[in-house]
Each structure stands twice: as structure tokens, then as C-alpha cells.
Amino acid sequence: MSSRREILDLLGENARYTTEDLAHMTEFTESEVEDIVAEFEEAGVITGYQAVINWDAVDTDEERVRATVELNVALDRETNYGDIADRIAKFPEVTSLRLVSGDYDFDLTVEGDSMREVSHFISDKVAPIPEITQTVTHYIMESYKEQGMNFDDHDDDDRLSISP
């Protein structure tokens, strides 16, 4: 028996599946699939549909820089994690923001057109937020997998073989 969760799993795998595709892969009718998806969208369970882009494969002279940033914060009586997250998430440079456990509080992903742009964004917009006590920026050099999708062009071994 198919579950509504299966629809979510399939759309997470490929957001381009049609209602006909989803109906064939599950035990739902096309009409039921349309209703389920509409309910998920209205309830905020499905908040959007995106393509997974391998920016390294894009043939362009334009640079696209991504970085993950560790953020430590100090809370006070009037401020909670949600308040800080709301402020940071409003910036268009921010592509993801997560509250995490471990050595730091937030995991932030940002994008910009250059390392300088990303660096200035962190130092001029994020670090000055009063509750932020520390930032550690890690620039992403290359992506091998994003959102469950492998980027397969990294299989080539460019090393020269050594013969005795």
C-alpha cells in the first residue's frame, strides 16, 4: 500500500515527475496525487521545486563562490535561536541556514560572485549581528554530491602511471 510519504520521497528524488508518473509509481490515481501534492503545498510541507545544478560543469567565465560558515552565538533573555535565524535568513546571499549540535550553533551556506563578495558579506552583514560571537568560513572548492545527486565527472584519474 502506498503512503503519502512515498509521494514526498519521489518528488525529492525528481521534482519533474508528473502526476501521471507519480500515479504509476504508487497506488494512487492521478487525481489523488494532485490532491495530495496540493495539500502538501498548502500546508507548507512542499515549499518549492529546484533544479540541482553542478556549477562546475557550467561553461561560463562567471565565477560562483559558495562557502559554509560556522556561527557561534550568545543568547540573552529576549533573543532565541529563531530570532537570530530570522535575521540571517532574510539575506539573499544565504542559501541555507541550520541550527546544529556540536561545537557551533548555526551552519550557514552563502553564495556570491567572488571570494571577496562572500568575505565582505560575512564580515559586514553577519559578524556584526550582536549575538554572533564567532564565525569560521570554509570556501567550497568542489562539489561531488548535492541534494542526493552525484556529479559524475570526477571519476577520471589524471595521475600519470609510473612504469619501472
N, C-alpha and C positions, 0 to 999 in steps of 0.2 A: 504494500500500500504506500503510495506516495504521500509525502508530507509537504506542507507549505515551506518548510525549511529547505527542501530539495530545490524549490524554485530559486531561493536565495543563493544556494550553492552553485547552481547552474549559471545564474546571472553574474555571480562573482567570477566564475571561470571565463565567461564570454558574454559581455553585456550586449552583444549584437544578435544574440539568439532571438528569433521572432517568437510570437506567442504560439505559432504553429510548431516551431522547433521544440519549444518547451512542453507543449502538449504531447508530442510524440515521445519525448524522453521521460515523461511522467505519466501517471494515470489520470491526469486532469484533462478536461476538454479545453478547447481554445478559449471559450467563454469564461470558464473557471480560472484559467491562467490570467486572463485580462483583469478579472475581478480581484484576484489575489495580488497581482502587481500594483493595481490601483490602490488597494488597501495599504500595501506596504509603503507606497509613495505618500499617501495622505497621512499615515501615522509617523512619517519621518524615519522609517526603517531603511528605505531606499532614498538616499538624499541626492543622488546624481549618477551619471554614467560617464566614464572616462576611458580614453584610449591609453594604453601603456606604451610609452614612446621610448625607444632606445636612442637617446640624443647623440650617442657616439656614432651612430650609423647615419645621421642626418648629414647630407653633403652640403655644408654651408661654411662660410667664413666667420659667421657669427659665433661668438663664444657663449656658452651657457654654463654657469658655475653653480654647483649645489654644495651645501655644507650641512652637516649636522652639528648642533650646538647643545652642549650640556649646560643646563641652567640650575644654579642653586638659589634658593630663595629663603628669606626670613619672614615669617608671618607675624602679624600683630593681631590684636583683638578684633579689629574692624575688617581685616583683609583675610580672605581664604584663597585656596588654590584656584577656585573657579573665577574669582575676581581677577587674579593675575592672568589666567588663561584667556579670559575675555579681552583684556587689553592687548595681549600679544597676538591673538588670532586675527585681529582686525587688520593687521598689516598685510598688504598684498604680496609681499616677499615671502611670507610664511606659507609653506605648502603642507606642513603637518606639525602638530603640537600634541605631545602626550605627557601625562603625569606618569612617572615611573618609580619603581622601587630601586633602592641601591644607593650608590654614592652621590647621586644628584637627583634633583626633583623633577625637572622637565626635560624632555627630549624634543628639540626643535629642529625642523628641517626648513632651510631657506634656499631661495634661488635668486640669482642675479645675473647680469650681463658680464660681470668681471669679478675677479677676486677682490678688487678694490671696492666695488659696489657692495658686495656681501660684507666685507670687513667694516665699511662705513655704516651699513645698516645695523650691524651688531653693536658697534661702539657708540653710534649716535642715537639709536632708537630703542634698543633692547637693554643694554647695560645701564643706562640712566634710570630705568624704572626703579623706584626707591626700594622695593622688596627684593630685587635681584642682587645677590651678594657676590656671585661669580659666574663667569661664562668661560667655556672651553670650546673652541671651534675646531672642527675636523672637516677639511675640504674633501669632497668625494672625488677621487682620482678617476675611477672607472666603475661602472655598474655591470654586474654579471647577472643579476636577477632583480626584478622589480615586480611587486604585487603578484608574486607567484609565477611570473613569466621569465623564462631563461632567455638570455641574449646569447645565441649560439656561436657568434663569430669569434669566440675566444679559444677555440679548440686547436688552432694551428700552433705547432711548436716551431718557433722561429730560431731555435738554437741550432748551431752548426754541429754536425756529428763529427766526432774525432775518431780517426782511424789510426791503428798502430802502424 
